[in-house]
Amino acid sequence: MAKHNELGTEGECIAAAYLTSKGYVILERNWLRKRKEVDIIAMDGKTLVMVEVKTRSTQSFGEPAE
C-alpha cells in the first residue's frame, strides 16, 4: 500500500475511534456504491451521519478545525 494510502487509513481509524468515544455507532467504513465512496457511516441517536475523512501530514493548510 502506498504511504499516502496508509496515512489515510490511519486517519480514518482515528476518526472512527473518536466518533465511537462520542457515542456514535459506526455502521460502515469505506462504503462503496459504483464509483462513490463514503469513509464512515454512523448513527448519532436517530441521525444518520456520513463522514469524509481528510488526513494531513502537515499543518501547511491550517489547523484541523479550520
A tleap script that builds the chain and sets N, CA, C and O, in Angstrom:
source leaprc.protein.ff14SB
mol = sequence {
  NMET ALA LYS HIE ASN GLU LEU GLY THR GLU
  GLY GLU CYS ILE ALA ALA ALA TYR LEU THR
  SER LYS GLY TYR VAL ILE LEU GLU ARG ASN
  TRP LEU ARG LYS ARG LYS GLU VAL ASP ILE
  ILE ALA MET ASP GLY LYS THR LEU VAL MET
  VAL GLU VAL LYS THR ARG SER THR GLN SER
  PHE GLY GLU PRO ALA CGLU
}
set mol.1.N position { 0.853 -1.174 0.000 }
set mol.1.CA position { 0.000 0.000 0.000 }
set mol.1.C position { 0.897 1.235 0.000 }
set mol.1.O position { 1.905 1.277 0.705 }
set mol.2.N position { 0.530 2.228 -0.785 }
set mol.2.CA position { 1.307 3.465 -0.864 }
set mol.2.C position { 1.241 4.216 0.466 }
set mol.2.O position { 0.271 4.100 1.215 }
set mol.3.N position { 2.294 4.989 0.742 }
set mol.3.CA position { 2.392 5.700 2.018 }
set mol.3.C position { 1.203 6.628 2.268 }
set mol.3.O position { 0.701 6.704 3.389 }
set mol.4.N position { 0.742 7.346 1.212 }
set mol.4.CA position { -0.399 8.252 1.413 }
set mol.4.C position { -1.675 7.484 1.714 }
set mol.4.O position { -2.540 7.986 2.432 }
set mol.5.N position { -1.809 6.271 1.176 }
set mol.5.CA position { -2.974 5.442 1.485 }
set mol.5.C position { -2.930 4.965 2.939 }
set mol.5.O position { -3.960 4.898 3.610 }
set mol.6.N position { -1.728 4.635 3.416 }
set mol.6.CA position { -1.571 4.217 4.811 }
set mol.6.C position { -1.944 5.363 5.751 }
set mol.6.O position { -2.599 5.148 6.770 }
set mol.7.N position { -1.521 6.590 5.401 }
set mol.7.CA position { -1.856 7.751 6.206 }
set mol.7.C position { -3.370 7.961 6.237 }
set mol.7.O position { -3.937 8.255 7.289 }
set mol.8.N position { -4.018 7.810 5.089 }
set mol.8.CA position { -5.471 7.963 5.028 }
set mol.8.C position { -6.192 6.924 5.861 }
set mol.8.O position { -7.163 7.244 6.546 }
set mol.9.N position { -5.733 5.691 5.814 }
set mol.9.CA position { -6.332 4.617 6.605 }
set mol.9.C position { -6.161 4.892 8.092 }
set mol.9.O position { -7.083 4.672 8.878 }
set mol.10.N position { -4.985 5.373 8.477 }
set mol.10.CA position { -4.740 5.712 9.883 }
set mol.10.C position { -5.674 6.834 10.330 }
set mol.10.O position { -6.221 6.785 11.432 }
set mol.11.N position { -5.856 7.840 9.483 }
set mol.11.CA position { -6.764 8.937 9.807 }
set mol.11.C position { -8.200 8.471 9.973 }
set mol.11.O position { -8.911 8.945 10.859 }
set mol.12.N position { -8.629 7.551 9.132 }
set mol.12.CA position { -9.987 7.012 9.233 }
set mol.12.C position { -10.162 6.231 10.529 }
set mol.12.O position { -11.219 6.303 11.156 }
set mol.13.N position { -9.141 5.490 10.937 }
set mol.13.CA position { -9.207 4.737 12.198 }
set mol.13.C position { -9.318 5.692 13.388 }
set mol.13.O position { -10.089 5.449 14.317 }
set mol.14.N position { -8.547 6.771 13.352 }
set mol.14.CA position { -8.594 7.763 14.432 }
set mol.14.C position { -9.973 8.428 14.467 }
set mol.14.O position { -10.541 8.623 15.541 }
set mol.15.N position { -10.505 8.774 13.304 }
set mol.15.CA position { -11.820 9.410 13.228 }
set mol.15.C position { -12.906 8.470 13.756 }
set mol.15.O position { -13.783 8.897 14.508 }
set mol.16.N position { -12.851 7.201 13.369 }
set mol.16.CA position { -13.850 6.228 13.831 }
set mol.16.C position { -13.765 6.043 15.346 }
set mol.16.O position { -14.794 5.950 16.015 }
set mol.17.N position { -12.559 5.988 15.889 }
set mol.17.CA position { -12.390 5.848 17.341 }
set mol.17.C position { -12.938 7.080 18.065 }
set mol.17.O position { -13.577 6.957 19.110 }
set mol.18.N position { -12.686 8.264 17.507 }
set mol.18.CA position { -13.200 9.496 18.097 }
set mol.18.C position { -14.727 9.491 18.109 }
set mol.18.O position { -15.347 9.786 19.131 }
set mol.19.N position { -15.323 9.158 16.976 }
set mol.19.CA position { -16.785 9.137 16.890 }
set mol.19.C position { -17.368 8.124 17.876 }
set mol.19.O position { -18.362 8.406 18.545 }
set mol.20.N position { -16.756 6.960 17.962 }
set mol.20.CA position { -17.216 5.934 18.900 }
set mol.20.C position { -17.140 6.446 20.338 }
set mol.20.O position { -18.046 6.208 21.136 }
set mol.21.N position { -16.052 7.153 20.665 }
set mol.21.CA position { -15.898 7.686 22.028 }
set mol.21.C position { -16.956 8.738 22.347 }
set mol.21.O position { -17.260 8.981 23.515 }
set mol.22.N position { -17.519 9.364 21.310 }
set mol.22.CA position { -18.574 10.365 21.487 }
set mol.22.C position { -19.971 9.760 21.433 }
set mol.22.O position { -20.964 10.487 21.466 }
set mol.23.N position { -20.054 8.419 21.349 }
set mol.23.CA position { -21.343 7.749 21.387 }
set mol.23.C position { -21.942 7.382 20.039 }
set mol.23.O position { -23.040 6.827 19.980 }
set mol.24.N position { -21.233 7.687 18.953 }
set mol.24.CA position { -21.724 7.312 17.628 }
set mol.24.C position { -21.595 5.797 17.465 }
set mol.24.O position { -20.702 5.177 18.042 }
set mol.25.N position { -22.479 5.221 16.688 }
set mol.25.CA position { -22.406 3.801 16.340 }
set mol.25.C position { -21.958 3.723 14.885 }
set mol.25.O position { -22.653 4.205 13.990 }
set mol.26.N position { -20.806 3.120 14.652 }
set mol.26.CA position { -20.274 3.002 13.300 }
set mol.26.C position { -21.018 1.874 12.586 }
set mol.26.O position { -21.021 0.732 13.047 }
set mol.27.N position { -21.644 2.201 11.463 }
set mol.27.CA position { -22.386 1.210 10.682 }
set mol.27.C position { -21.536 0.634 9.555 }
set mol.27.O position { -21.562 -0.570 9.300 }
set mol.28.N position { -20.789 1.494 8.888 }
set mol.28.CA position { -19.976 1.067 7.741 }
set mol.28.C position { -18.714 1.907 7.681 }
set mol.28.O position { -18.687 3.060 8.113 }
set mol.29.N position { -17.666 1.299 7.132 }
set mol.29.CA position { -16.437 2.038 6.820 }
set mol.29.C position { -16.075 1.730 5.383 }
set mol.29.O position { -16.155 0.584 4.940 }
set mol.30.N position { -15.676 2.762 4.658 }
set mol.30.CA position { -15.301 2.630 3.247 }
set mol.30.C position { -16.422 1.996 2.420 }
set mol.30.O position { -16.195 1.057 1.658 }
set mol.31.N position { -17.621 2.523 2.585 }
set mol.31.CA position { -18.799 2.049 1.860 }
set mol.31.C position { -18.680 2.468 0.403 }
set mol.31.O position { -18.409 3.628 0.097 }
set mol.32.N position { -18.884 1.515 -0.481 }
set mol.32.CA position { -18.764 1.770 -1.917 }
set mol.32.C position { -20.090 1.560 -2.627 }
set mol.32.O position { -20.838 0.634 -2.316 }
set mol.33.N position { -20.368 2.438 -3.589 }
set mol.33.CA position { -21.532 2.298 -4.481 }
set mol.33.C position { -21.097 2.820 -5.835 }
set mol.33.O position { -20.881 4.019 -6.009 }
set mol.34.N position { -20.969 1.915 -6.791 }
set mol.34.CA position { -20.443 2.242 -8.111 }
set mol.34.C position { -19.076 2.898 -7.935 }
set mol.34.O position { -18.154 2.247 -7.443 }
set mol.35.N position { -18.918 4.150 -8.316 }
set mol.35.CA position { -17.625 4.822 -8.193 }
set mol.35.C position { -17.582 5.816 -7.029 }
set mol.35.O position { -16.680 6.649 -6.949 }
set mol.36.N position { -18.549 5.721 -6.141 }
set mol.36.CA position { -18.634 6.625 -4.990 }
set mol.36.C position { -18.203 5.880 -3.727 }
set mol.36.O position { -18.404 4.672 -3.600 }
set mol.37.N position { -17.600 6.637 -2.788 }
set mol.37.CA position { -17.155 6.041 -1.540 }
set mol.37.C position { -17.412 7.000 -0.391 }
set mol.37.O position { -17.196 8.206 -0.519 }
set mol.38.N position { -17.876 6.460 0.737 }
set mol.38.CA position { -18.051 7.218 1.973 }
set mol.38.C position { -17.139 6.572 3.005 }
set mol.38.O position { -17.184 5.359 3.208 }
set mol.39.N position { -16.304 7.390 3.663 }
set mol.39.CA position { -15.334 6.842 4.604 }
set mol.39.C position { -15.992 6.189 5.809 }
set mol.39.O position { -15.659 5.058 6.163 }
set mol.40.N position { -16.920 6.889 6.437 }
set mol.40.CA position { -17.583 6.368 7.642 }
set mol.40.C position { -19.072 6.708 7.576 }
set mol.40.O position { -19.448 7.844 7.286 }
set mol.41.N position { -19.900 5.721 7.847 }
set mol.41.CA position { -21.336 5.938 8.015 }
set mol.41.C position { -21.644 5.531 9.450 }
set mol.41.O position { -21.316 4.425 9.879 }
set mol.42.N position { -22.283 6.445 10.188 }
set mol.42.CA position { -22.537 6.204 11.604 }
set mol.42.C position { -23.919 6.701 11.987 }
set mol.42.O position { -24.571 7.423 11.232 }
set mol.43.N position { -24.351 6.302 13.166 }
set mol.43.CA position { -25.604 6.797 13.738 }
set mol.43.C position { -25.277 7.580 14.998 }
set mol.43.O position { -24.479 7.143 15.827 }
set mol.44.N position { -25.904 8.745 15.132 }
set mol.44.CA position { -25.834 9.553 16.341 }
set mol.44.C position { -27.258 9.646 16.846 }
set mol.44.O position { -28.003 10.550 16.468 }
set mol.45.N position { -27.632 8.715 17.694 }
set mol.45.CA position { -29.034 8.610 18.097 }
set mol.45.C position { -29.850 8.181 16.897 }
set mol.45.O position { -29.651 7.087 16.371 }
set mol.46.N position { -30.774 9.034 16.455 }
set mol.46.CA position { -31.606 8.740 15.290 }
set mol.46.C position { -31.099 9.423 14.021 }
set mol.46.O position { -31.750 9.365 12.978 }
set mol.47.N position { -29.946 10.062 14.111 }
set mol.47.CA position { -29.399 10.810 12.976 }
set mol.47.C position { -28.341 9.992 12.248 }
set mol.47.O position { -27.375 9.522 12.849 }
set mol.48.N position { -28.541 9.833 10.944 }
set mol.48.CA position { -27.554 9.159 10.109 }
set mol.48.C position { -26.472 10.173 9.750 }
set mol.48.O position { -26.777 11.276 9.296 }
set mol.49.N position { -25.209 9.798 9.954 }
set mol.49.CA position { -24.082 10.702 9.734 }
set mol.49.C position { -23.136 10.073 8.722 }
set mol.49.O position { -22.713 8.928 8.885 }
set mol.50.N position { -22.804 10.824 7.674 }
set mol.50.CA position { -21.843 10.362 6.671 }
set mol.50.C position { -20.608 11.236 6.797 }
set mol.50.O position { -20.704 12.463 6.764 }
set mol.51.N position { -19.438 10.604 6.942 }
set mol.51.CA position { -18.213 11.323 7.247 }
set mol.51.C position { -17.180 11.103 6.153 }
set mol.51.O position { -16.890 9.967 5.777 }
set mol.52.N position { -16.630 12.195 5.649 }
set mol.52.CA position { -15.493 12.154 4.728 }
set mol.52.C position { -14.276 12.587 5.525 }
set mol.52.O position { -14.238 13.703 6.043 }
set mol.53.N position { -13.282 11.715 5.627 }
set mol.53.CA position { -12.089 11.992 6.419 }
set mol.53.C position { -10.983 12.501 5.508 }
set mol.53.O position { -10.691 11.898 4.475 }
set mol.54.N position { -10.374 13.605 5.890 }
set mol.54.CA position { -9.219 14.150 5.187 }
set mol.54.C position { -8.057 14.179 6.174 }
set mol.54.O position { -8.103 14.895 7.174 }
set mol.55.N position { -7.034 13.412 5.897 }
set mol.55.CA position { -5.881 13.321 6.781 }
set mol.55.C position { -4.720 14.086 6.174 }
set mol.55.O position { -4.400 13.921 4.997 }
set mol.56.N position { -4.098 14.918 6.982 }
set mol.56.CA position { -2.954 15.712 6.519 }
set mol.56.C position { -1.726 15.358 7.341 }
set mol.56.O position { -1.823 15.034 8.525 }
set mol.57.N position { -0.582 15.424 6.701 }
set mol.57.CA position { 0.662 15.133 7.406 }
set mol.57.C position { 1.351 16.397 7.901 }
set mol.57.O position { 2.310 16.316 8.668 }
set mol.58.N position { 0.875 17.570 7.471 }
set mol.58.CA position { 1.429 18.850 7.928 }
set mol.58.C position { 0.278 19.808 8.203 }
set mol.58.O position { -0.873 19.521 7.877 }
set mol.59.N position { 0.599 20.946 8.804 }
set mol.59.CA position { -0.402 21.969 9.044 }
set mol.59.C position { -0.285 23.115 8.060 }
set mol.59.O position { -0.759 24.218 8.334 }
set mol.60.N position { 0.338 22.872 6.918 }
set mol.60.CA position { 0.552 23.943 5.943 }
set mol.60.C position { -0.762 24.468 5.351 }
set mol.60.O position { -0.790 25.565 4.792 }
set mol.61.N position { -1.830 23.709 5.466 }
set mol.61.CA position { -3.147 24.175 5.003 }
set mol.61.C position { -4.008 24.681 6.151 }
set mol.61.O position { -5.175 25.020 5.955 }
set mol.62.N position { -3.432 24.732 7.347 }
set mol.62.CA position { -4.172 25.225 8.508 }
set mol.62.C position { -4.409 24.150 9.534 }
set mol.62.O position { -4.033 22.992 9.350 }
set mol.63.N position { -5.037 24.549 10.619 }
set mol.63.CA position { -5.376 23.641 11.703 }
set mol.63.C position { -6.577 22.776 11.301 }
set mol.63.O position { -7.372 23.192 10.459 }
set mol.64.N position { -6.721 21.592 11.882 }
set mol.64.CA position { -7.858 20.716 11.545 }
set mol.64.C position { -9.224 21.376 11.732 }
set mol.64.O position { -10.139 21.128 10.947 }
set mol.65.N position { -9.369 22.195 12.739 }
set mol.65.CA position { -10.665 22.843 12.991 }
set mol.65.C position { -11.031 23.851 11.916 }
set mol.65.O position { -12.201 24.201 11.760 }
set mol.66.N position { -10.036 24.319 11.175 }
set mol.66.CA position { -10.305 25.291 10.134 }
set mol.66.C position { -10.919 24.608 8.938 }
set mol.66.O position { -11.223 25.264 7.941 }
savepdb mol mol.pdb
quit
